[in-house]
């Protein structure tokens, strides 16, 4: 199979969080190269993105966050 990746939007509700966990477990079985998580326009989902990325990383998945520089300080990106 060719390399493949999957992109997620961070969930906004507990129900969405549970659904994302279920979907990513199913997709992980396809052995993607990595998952990515969007950051939202102007960083609107910043906290959700970072929480989702950290959880996926703890679960042993290769994950890459989308990081927007608009409205974001250099220190907050670090």
LOPARO-789088 format. One line per 8 residues: number of its first residue (from 1); their letters; for each residue x, y, z of N, C-alpha, C, CB. Coordinates in nm, 3 decimals, padded with zeros to 5 digits. Glycine has a CB too. Layout:
<nodes>
NUM	A	X/Y/Z/X/Y/Z/X/Y/Z/X/Y/Z; ...
</nodes>
This chain:
<nodes>
1	XXXXXXXX	00.085/-00.118/00.000/00.000/00.000/00.000/00.089/00.124/00.000/-00.096/00.000/00.122; 00.047/00.226/-00.071/00.119/00.353/-00.070/00.108/00.417/00.067/00.064/00.448/-00.178; 00.200/00.511/00.094/00.192/00.584/00.219/00.063/00.663/00.223/00.314/00.678/00.237; 00.004/00.666/00.340/-00.123/00.737/00.359/-00.119/00.805/00.494/-00.245/00.640/00.348; -00.190/00.916/00.506/-00.206/00.983/00.634/-00.352/01.025/00.647/-00.109/01.107/00.648; -00.392/01.056/00.768/-00.529/01.100/00.795/-00.526/01.229/00.874/-00.609/00.990/00.871; -00.620/01.318/00.844/-00.628/01.447/00.911/-00.757/01.455/00.991/-00.619/01.563/00.809; -00.746/01.507/01.113/-00.861/01.523/01.201/-00.880/01.668/01.239/-00.846/01.437/01.327
9	XXXXXXXX	-01.005/01.703/01.266/-01.037/01.828/01.333/-01.050/01.793/01.481/-01.169/01.895/01.276; -01.001/01.878/01.571/-01.014/01.845/01.713/-01.162/01.845/01.754/-00.934/01.945/01.799; -01.202/01.753/01.838/-01.342/01.748/01.881/-01.377/01.865/01.971/-01.371/01.616/01.954; -01.504/01.905/01.967/-01.551/02.017/02.050/-01.643/01.973/02.162/-01.623/02.118/01.963; -01.680/01.846/02.163/-01.771/01.794/02.265/-01.719/01.660/02.316/-01.917/01.779/02.209; -01.765/01.617/02.433/-01.726/01.484/02.481/-01.769/01.373/02.385/-01.787/01.459/02.619; -01.884/01.389/02.321/-01.930/01.289/02.225/-01.837/01.284/02.104/-02.074/01.320/02.179; -01.794/01.402/02.059/-01.700/01.409/01.947/-01.567/01.347/01.983/-01.680/01.553/01.904
17	XXXXXXXX	-01.525/01.366/02.108/-01.399/01.308/02.154/-01.406/01.155/02.151/-01.366/01.357/02.296; -01.517/01.101/02.198/-01.534/00.955/02.196/-01.538/00.902/02.053/-01.664/00.914/02.271; -01.605/00.974/01.965/-01.613/00.932/01.825/-01.475/00.936/01.760/-01.710/01.022/01.747; -01.397/01.040/01.790/-01.263/01.051/01.733/-01.175/00.935/01.779/-01.198/01.184/01.772; -01.183/00.900/01.907/-01.104/00.786/01.957/-01.140/00.657/01.882/-01.127/00.767/02.109; -01.268/00.636/01.860/-01.313/00.516/01.790/-01.264/00.516/01.645/-01.466/00.507/01.794; -01.280/00.627/01.577/-01.241/00.636/01.436/-01.090/00.621/01.421/-01.286/00.770/01.375; -01.015/00.687/01.507/-00.869/00.678/01.490/-00.818/00.537/01.521/-00.798/00.778/01.581
25	XXXXXXXX	-00.884/00.465/01.611/-00.845/00.325/01.636/-00.869/00.241/01.511/-00.924/00.267/01.756; -00.981/00.265/01.444/-01.009/00.192/01.320/-00.909/00.227/01.211/-01.152/00.222/01.272; -00.878/00.356/01.199/-00.784/00.399/01.094/-00.641/00.357/01.125/-00.791/00.551/01.078; -00.605/00.348/01.252/-00.470/00.305/01.289/-00.442/00.164/01.238/-00.451/00.311/01.442; -00.546/00.083/01.225/-00.530/-00.053/01.173/-00.480/-00.053/01.028/-00.662/-00.129/01.182; -00.498/00.059/00.958/-00.450/00.071/00.820/-00.302/00.110/00.813/-00.533/00.173/00.745; -00.241/00.131/00.930/-00.098/00.164/00.940/-00.060/00.289/00.861/-00.014/00.046/00.893; -00.126/00.402/00.889/-00.090/00.525/00.818/00.050/00.571/00.859/-00.193/00.636/00.846
33	XXXXXXXX	00.111/00.650/00.773/00.243/00.706/00.805/00.232/00.799/00.925/00.301/00.781/00.683; 00.124/00.877/00.930/00.100/00.966/01.044/-00.044/01.016/01.039/00.199/01.085/01.045; -00.086/01.076/01.149/-00.212/01.148/01.158/-00.178/01.296/01.174/-00.301/01.096/01.278; -00.263/01.384/01.125/-00.245/01.526/01.150/-00.373/01.581/01.211/-00.208/01.603/01.020; -00.358/01.689/01.287/-00.471/01.752/01.354/-00.469/01.900/01.319/-00.465/01.731/01.510; -00.582/01.951/01.269/-00.590/02.090/01.226/-00.582/02.186/01.344/-00.719/02.115/01.147; -00.550/02.310/01.313/-00.532/02.413/01.416/-00.645/02.514/01.415/-00.400/02.483/01.396; -00.728/02.515/01.313/-00.839/02.610/01.307/-00.796/02.747/01.261/-00.906/02.621/01.441
41	XXXXXXXX	-00.886/02.819/01.198/-00.855/02.953/01.146/-00.813/03.045/01.260/-00.976/03.012/01.072; -00.697/03.107/01.244/-00.648/03.199/01.345/-00.622/03.133/01.479/-00.745/03.310/01.364; -00.604/03.003/01.480/-00.577/02.932/01.605/-00.701/02.907/01.689/-00.478/03.010/01.687; -00.819/02.908/01.626/-00.945/02.897/01.699/-00.961/02.765/01.774/-01.060/02.915/01.605; -00.890/02.662/01.733/-00.900/02.533/01.802/-00.766/02.494/01.866/-00.944/02.423/01.704; -00.686/02.595/01.898/-00.550/02.572/01.949/-00.547/02.471/02.063/-00.490/02.702/01.996; -00.624/02.495/02.168/-00.618/02.406/02.284/-00.665/02.265/02.249/-00.704/02.463/02.398; -00.774/02.255/02.174/-00.823/02.124/02.133/-00.723/02.049/02.047/-00.954/02.138/02.058
49	XXXXXXXX	-00.656/02.123/01.957/-00.555/02.061/01.872/-00.442/02.005/01.957/-00.500/02.162/01.770; -00.390/02.086/02.046/-00.277/02.041/02.128/-00.315/01.924/02.218/-00.223/02.157/02.212; -00.434/01.929/02.277/-00.479/01.817/02.362/-00.493/01.689/02.281/-00.613/01.851/02.430; -00.550/01.700/02.162/-00.568/01.583/02.076/-00.434/01.526/02.033/-00.652/01.619/01.952; -00.342/01.614/01.994/-00.209/01.569/01.952/-00.136/01.499/02.066/-00.125/01.689/01.902; -00.143/01.557/02.185/-00.073/01.497/02.300/-00.133/01.360/02.334/-00.081/01.590/02.422; -00.264/01.347/02.328/-00.328/01.218/02.357/-00.288/01.113/02.254/-00.481/01.233/02.361; -00.289/01.151/02.127/-00.252/01.057/02.022/-00.105/01.015/02.036/-00.276/01.118/01.884
57	XXXXXXXX	-00.020/01.110/02.072/00.122/01.080/02.092/00.138/00.981/02.208/00.202/01.211/02.119; 00.066/01.005/02.317/00.072/00.913/02.432/00.025/00.773/02.394/-00.014/00.966/02.548; -00.066/00.766/02.298/-00.117/00.636/02.252/-00.022/00.568/02.153/-00.253/00.653/02.187; 00.092/00.632/02.127/00.193/00.571/02.041/00.174/00.594/01.892/00.196/00.426/02.065; 00.088/00.690/01.857/00.065/00.720/01.716/00.159/00.830/01.667/-00.082/00.762/01.693; 00.200/00.823/01.542/00.277/00.931/01.481/00.177/01.040/01.445/00.358/00.882/01.353; 00.200/01.159/01.498/00.102/01.267/01.481/00.173/01.400/01.459/00.008/01.276/01.603; 00.114/01.483/01.374/00.169/01.615/01.344/00.059/01.719/01.360/00.230/01.619/01.200
65	XXXXXXXX	00.083/01.821/01.443/-00.017/01.927/01.455/00.000/02.029/01.343/-00.006/01.996/01.591; -00.111/02.087/01.301/-00.104/02.205/01.214/-00.091/02.323/01.310/-00.232/02.219/01.118; 00.005/02.407/01.287/00.025/02.523/01.374/00.014/02.649/01.291/00.163/02.516/01.446; -00.074/02.738/01.334/-00.092/02.866/01.266/-00.008/02.971/01.337/-00.242/02.907/01.262; 00.059/03.052/01.260/00.141/03.158/01.318/00.061/03.286/01.338/00.262/03.186/01.229; -00.057/03.294/01.280/-00.139/03.414/01.292/-00.194/03.423/01.433/-00.255/03.414/01.188; -00.167/03.533/01.500/-00.217/03.554/01.635/-00.151/03.466/01.739/-00.362/03.531/01.637; -00.034/03.412/01.708/00.036/03.322/01.799/00.174/03.379/01.829/00.048/03.181/01.739
73	XXXXXX	00.208/03.384/01.956/00.341/03.433/01.992/00.445/03.322/01.972/00.343/03.483/02.138; 00.567/03.362/01.956/00.676/03.266/01.940/00.685/03.173/02.061/00.809/03.340/01.919; 00.668/03.229/02.180/00.678/03.148/02.302/00.568/03.043/02.310/00.673/03.237/02.424; 00.447/03.076/02.264/00.338/02.979/02.275/00.355/02.862/02.178/00.205/03.047/02.250; 00.429/02.882/02.069/00.454/02.774/01.974/00.555/02.677/02.032/00.504/02.830/01.840; 00.645/02.725/02.110/00.748/02.639/02.170/00.686/02.549/02.271/00.859/02.721/02.234
</nodes>
